[in-house]
Amino acid sequence: MRRATHARWAVCAVAVALAATACGGGAGGGTSPGVVSASWGDPQNPLEPANTNEVQGGTVLDMIFRGLKRYDPATGKAQNMLAEKIESKDASEFAITVKPRWTFSNGEKVTARSFVDAWNYGAQLKNNQRNAPFFSQIEGYDQVHPESGRPTAETLSGLKVTGEHTFTVKLSQKFSSWPDTLGYAAFAPLPRAFFDNHKAWLAKPIGNGPYVVNSYTRGFQMSLRKWDAYPGEDKARNDGIDLRVYTDSNTAYTDLTAGNLDLVNDIPASQLKYVEADLGGRYINTPAGIIQTLAFPFYDPKWNKPGVEKVRTGLSMAINRDQITKTIFRHTRIPAGDWTSPVLGVAGGFKKGLCGEACTYDPVKAKKLITEGGGIPGGQLKISYNADTGSHREWVDAVCNSINNALGDEQACVGNPIGTFADFRNQISRHKMPGPFRAGWQMDYPLIQNFLQPLYYTNASSNDGKWSDKEFDRLVDQANAETDKAKAVRTFQEAEKVVRDQMAAIPLWYQNGSAGYSARITHVELNPFSVPVYNQIKVK
């Protein structure tokens, strides 16, 4: 059994985004009795549902909001939550009825208007919301959020309130699976307080989920507490969650084994060989809807000129996925053979081996393709990653070593660490990447569409590399319009082959959800998104 030198996990910092309180003391290394302490990282943006598209902020939104749908924590299946019913005759116009008994934590009723106002806000160009493209299927989006020029409308013409708890949604084209997307946080309702005093709401968000935000000190901790009057059946079984900010996942793990932390939801690679001895049955390793890729900056002409697709494919073939997943990740990762996840299952769109030889380790052919494509753009491959979480340095170094060995050049590929996740995401958002960059994707909802459209569709919300292909876009539109699910899946897979042929991103491995927890808590599970089901956790 290994023991590392223990270091205190954080110090009080100045509050930046939300209201702050002083550091506390008590059980669990500063956590009060009945409250669970868990590792976390600062989100990129304030917690507006339509402006959060990364894991850290999404974790909190899933605790303080409930939408029309919720994904079953065991199966991932979309189930009605606030929706009493969602009906459609043609897959393009939907009539939605909201359950009447729901309220926000400030006592305000959740009505049809709570959803319509929130979605209009998220879609409006002037509000600059990262998730705005999730509303692009709704009629009138082009007038509210034009690609160029000024908006010609303030609200989406496809949204109509028809009663206190009813509204209709008209899509600009058929999308038979659209209701299943409505468990994603971007579609959460918002109270009037959000619009009446936006600054105050950002300082202390008000939602309708089982937890309320008690305080947040950036760089230190977000404290959430159980909402006793929560009307849902999935009530919190603990008194609250303290999400502690760590900039080193090894430090978080050390705090867990030292009894100063209750839950770590990402076991660092360097600790995987010790984790079973340290935690025994309190170690979780389970499949999740996550894929890790290398994305490319297609906004940089060097990576977007004809012929460079050979270089990208060659780089993919130069990566020894089997060796890396076995030696570094110890079976918590599986070499990827497509751009989705096995969690979807065959019926849901996963097709084993769709990537074919392009994802098969072949250093000889890799070098040949890279040479034919003109060599590495700029002369050296710099793979950017955030250095604060996720054990990224180890695998990036291993990927570079594999590429360097294939090319016979020790300096062909190097890692480019960026200090924090927030800084990393900000550089991505500003299109400042000097080369390929880490691009893990945790599904928002269990549809093949979610692994393809948000990442690779032209100007989609998470298309960080700005890849664009007309044939891919056409096939996605065609798949969305299909009312036959099996046919829709096959069309999405045809679109995925376009991603493969252009190597729009290099699929690395499917990531399991991994977590470890203390003997102080029980009933710890990870959902198919690899996020702890916080409301189910009990404190002894």
N, C-alpha and C positions, 0 to 999 in steps of 0.2 A: 504493500500500500504506500502510495506517494503522498508526501505533504510538502507544500510550497510555503515560502515565507508569507505570512498573512499581512495584507495591507487594508486599511480602512477604505471603504468603497466610495465614499464621496464626502464632500464638505458642503456646508450651506452656501448657496450662490444667490446672486441677485435675480429676482424674478424678472422675466422679460415678456413672455406672452400672456400668461395668466396670473391671477392673484397668488401671492406667496404668503407662507406662514413660516414661523421659526422652526428649526430642527427640533424633533421630539425625541424622547427617550422611552424606554419601556421594553417589553418583551420582543424577541425576534430582532435584535439589533436595531431598535428604534421604532418598531411597529407595535401598536397597542394590541392587547389581548382580543382575539376574535378577528383581527385584521391580518390578511396574507401579504407578505412582502415578496415582490417578484422583480426580476431583472427586466430592463427596458432601455430604450434610447430615445432621445428627444426627437419629436416629429419635425419634418421639414417646415411645415406651415401651421398657423393657428388652426383649430379644429373645426373648420367649416366643412360640412359633409361633402359639398361639391368641390372642395379645394384640397382634399386629402386623397392621395393615390399611392401612398407608401405604407409599409407594414406597421411602423410604430404609431403613427396617427390613427391608422385603421383599427388597431387594437383597442384604442380608447373609444372610438366611435361605436364599435360593436358592443361596448359595455354601457354607453349612455344613450343609445338610440335603438329603437325598434321600428322597422319599416313595414310595408305591406306584406312582404314575404320574409321568411327566415329560413336559413339553411340548417337542416337537421344536424345537430352536432355529432351524430354517429354516422349518418349516411351521406350527408351533404345535399340531400334532396330538398328542393324548394318547397316550402309549405306555407300556407296562409298564416300570417301573424296578425297585422291590423286589417288585412283585407278579409271582409266577410265573403266576398265573391268578386271574381274578375271574369267577365263574359265577353265573348266575341263571336261573330258569325263568319267573319271573312279574314281574320288574322291581321287586319289593318286598323280597325276601330274597336276600342275596348271600353266597356262600361264597368266602372269600379265602385264598389260599395265598401265604405270604411266602417269597421265595428264602432258602435257608439259609446262604449264605456271607457275609452282610453283618454288619458290626460297627460300633459307634460308635468314635470316635477314641480313647477310653480303653480299648479292647479288649473291651468288653462286647458280647455278641451282640445283634443286632436280631431280636426274636422277635415273635410275634403279640401277646404281652403289651405290648411296647413301643408298639404302636399303640393297643390297647384302653385302657391306662392313660392315655396322652396324650389320647385323645379324651374319656374320662370327666372328666379334669381340665379340659379346655377347656370342657366343657358345664356344669360345676357352677356354680351361682349364686354361691357363696361366693368363688370365685376371680376373679370379675369380669373375665372375658376378653372382649375386644372382638369376637372372632370366634366367640363361643359360638353365635350363630344358625346357623352353618354346620353344626352338629350337630343342628339342630332337626328335620331329616327323620328322625332315628333314633328308633325307638320308645322311649318313656320319658323323652323330653326334658322334657315338661311336669312330670314329678315331680322331676326333677333341677334344672330351671330354670323354676319357675312364674312367671307374669307378676305374681303377687301372693302374699303369704304365704310361709311357710317351705317349703323342699324336703321332700318325703316319701320321697326316695330319694337314695342317694349315687352310684349308678352307673346308666348307661343300660341298661334292660332289653333293648334290642335288640342289645347287644353280648355275644357269647359266645366265649370262648377254647375251641377244640375240640382243640388240640394245640400243640406248641411253635411251629409255624410256620403254624397255621391258625386262622381265626376266622370267625364269621358275623356279618352285619349285617342286622337286620330294620328296614325303614323303616316309618314310620307310614302312608305312602301310596306308591303307585307313583311311581317317578322313574327312567325308563328311561336317562337320561343321567348318572345319579349317579356311575358309575365314572369318568367323564371329569373330574369335579371333584376327584379325589383327588391331583392333582399340585399343588394349592394348598397353601401352606405351613402353613395351619391344621391339615392332616391329617398333618403330619410325626410320626415316632415320637420318643419321648423315652426316654433312659436312666434307670436307677434312680437315678443321681446327681442327677437333677433333683428327685426326690421325697425322697431321703435327706438332702440338704443343699441346699435350694432357694436359699438366699442365696449359697452358694458357686458354684452353677451360674450364677446371674444375673451374678455377677462375672466369670465366664469360661465362656461356654456351651460345652457338649460336644454335637456333632452327629455326623452320619454322611456328610457331603458331602466334596467334594474339598479343602476348605480348613478350617483350624482358626483360631479367634480367638487371636491372640498378645497383643494389648493394645488398650485403648481409652481415650483421654482425650477426654472430652466437649468439644466446641468446638474440637478439634484434629485427631485422627486415629484411625481404627481400622485396625490392622494385622492382616491375615490371611496365613497362610502355608500353603503346599502340604502336604497330608497325604500323606506318602510311601506309607503302607500302605493308602490308599484302594482299596477292592475294585472300584469301578465302572470301566466302560470309558471314561467321560468324565473321565479324570484331568487335573489341571492341567498345562499345558504351560509354565508359568512358575513361579518360586519363591514367588510370593505377590502380594498386592494391598495397597497402602496407600491406604485411602480417606480422603482429606483433606477436612476440613470447610471449606466456603466459605460465607460469608454474602452474597456478591456474585458472581453468575455472570460478570460482566465481568472481575472479578479473576482468576477461574479461567481464563478464556480468555486473558487477558494472560500468565498464567504458562505456559500451553501454548505460545503463540507465542514466549515468551522462553526456552523449553527447561527450565523448572522443573517441568513437569507432563507426564505422558504421555498422559492421556486426559480429555477433557471430554465428558460424555454428554448435554449439553443446550446447544447453541449459543445464546447470548443474542441476542435479536432485534436489538439495536443493532449486532451484529457480522456479521449475515448478509450484508450487502452487501460485506464484505471477506473472508469465509471462504474462498471459492474461490481468491482470489489468495494468501491466507496459507498455505493448506494443500494446495491442488491435489487430488490423488487421495486425500489423507488426511482428506477431509471426507465424511461419510456422511449421506444424507438418504433415508430409506426408510419406506414405510407401516408403521404400528403400530396395535395395538388400543387406541387412546386417544381419548377424546372429552373436550372441555372444555365445561363447562356453567356456568350460574349457578343455584345452588340458592337456595331461599327458606326462611326460618324459619317454618314452619307452626305452631310452638309459640307464635308471637306472634299473637294474635287479629286484629291488623290485616291480616295476610297470609292469613288463613284464613276470612274471612267471605264469605258469598255475594256474587257479583258481582266479586270481586277477580280471578277467573280471566281476566276481560276485561283487567284492567290487566296481568297477567302476559303475556298473549298480545300485547297492544299493545306492551309493552316489547320482546318478541322481534322484532316487526315493525319496530321503530324502530332496530334494529341493522343497519348496513351491513356484513354479513359479507364480501362480496366485496372491498370496499375495504380492510378491515382486514387480511385474510389476504394480500392482494397487497402493500400498502405497508409493513406492519410485519413480517409473517412470511415474505415473499418465497418463497411456494410451499412452505413447510414445514407449512402448515395448509391444509385444504380446508373451505369452508363446510359446516356440518352440515345435513342434511335429515332426520335421524331421531335416535334416542337410542342407537344401537349403533355399529358401525364397519364400513367397507367391507372390512376384513380378514376378516370373517366370510364374505363372499361371499353370493350370493343363496341358495344352498342352506343356509347356516348361519344365515340370518335377517335379513341386511341388506336393507332395502328402500329404494332411493333415492327421495327425495321424500316419504316417508311423512308428514312434518311438514306438507307442503303450504304454503298461503299463510301459515300461522302463522310460518314460518321464512323468508319472503320479504320483503325490504326494501320497505316501503310506509309512508313517514312520515306521509302524510295519514290513512290508515286507522289507523295506530298511535295518533296523537293522538286520533282519534275514539273508539277502544276504551278508551283510558286515561281519557278524560273520562267515558264512559258507565259505567265501573267505579268512579267516585268519585274519580279522581285517585290520585296516588302516595300510598300509606299513610304517614302522618307528615309529608307535605309535601315530603320530599326523599329521593331514593334514594341510599343509601350502600352501595357495593359493596366488601366486605372482601376482602383478599388478603394473602398473606405477601409481604413486601418483599425477602426475602433471596435467592430463587432464581426462575428461570423467566421473567424479563423481564415480570412481571405488571403493573408500573406502566404500561408503554407501552400495552398492549392495554386495560387497564381505563380509562385516560384516553380512549382512542379510542372505546370503547363508550359512555362517558359523553358525549363530544362528539356522537356520533351521536344519542343519546337527547335531548340538550339541543337539538340542531338541529331534531329532529322536533317537539319540544314548544314551541320558541321561547322557551326559558328557560335561560340559561347556568348556573344553579345548581340545576336540577332533579335532576342526578345528579352525585355526586362520588365519588372513590375514598377508601377507608378502609384505608390500609396498616397491617399488623401486623408487627412486627419480624422474627420468625423463623417458620419452618415449624412448629416445635414449639409455639410460643406460639399460632399461628394454629389448629392442630389442637386444642389444649387449650380454646380459647374455643369452637370448634365443638362439642366433646364436652360442654361445660358449658352449651350452648344459650344463648350470650351474643351471638349475632350481631344487630346492629341492623338488618339488611336483607339483601339478596341477597349471596351470597358465592361465591368461586371454588370450583368443585367438579370438578376434573379426575378422570377415571376411567380407570385403566389396568387392562385386563381381567386377572382372576385365571386364567381358563381360557377357551378360545375357544368359548363357547356364548352364544347370545342370552340365555339365562336369566341369565347373569352380568352382563349390562348392565342388566337390569331388576329381578330379585328382590332382590339385596343393596342396591339404591339406593332402591327405591320400595315394596317390600312392607312392610306394617305392622310396625313395630318391627324391621326387618331391620338387619343389622350396620352397614351404611354408609348407612342412611337418616338422614342427619344433620339434615335439615330436619323430620323427623317427619311427612312427608306420609302420608296414609292414605286408601284408597279400597276399599270392599268388593268392587266389581265387578272392579277390577284384581287383588285378591288371589284372587278366585274363578277368574279366567282363568289366572293363573299356576299355581294348584293343578291346574287341568284340563290345562294344557300339560305339566306335569311328569309327570302320570299317563299321558300318551299313549305308547304303544310304537311308533307310527309316527312317525318323525322329521319327515317333511314336514308331517304334521298338527300335530305339537307346535309346529313353527316358525310355522305359520299362526295357531295359538292365541296364542302369545306376541306375535305382531304385532297381534292384536286387543287384547291387554293394553296394548301400546305406544300404541295409539290412545287409550286412556283417559288415559295420561300426556299425550298431545298435547292432548286436549280440555280437560283441566284445567290444562295447562301447569305440570305439577308441577316442572319445571326447564326452563330455556331452553337448548337445545342451541346451542353457538356454532360449534365447528369440530372436525373430526377432525385429530388431531395426528400428524405424521410423527415417527419417531424420528430425531434428529439427533445427531451426535457428530463430534468431531475428535480426532486423535491425532498423536503425535510420530513423527519418523523413527526413534526408538529401538525402536519395537515394530511387529509385523506381525500378520496374521491377526485383525484387529479387525472384528467384525460385531455387529450389533444383532439380537436375537431379535424375534418379533412383538409382544413386550411393551415394546419400545424399550429393553431393558436390554442392556448389553454382555455378550457371551458370554465372561465373564472367563477361564474355564478353557482356552479355545482360543487366547488371546493368547500370542504368543511375544516374548521380548526378544532383540534382536540381540546 
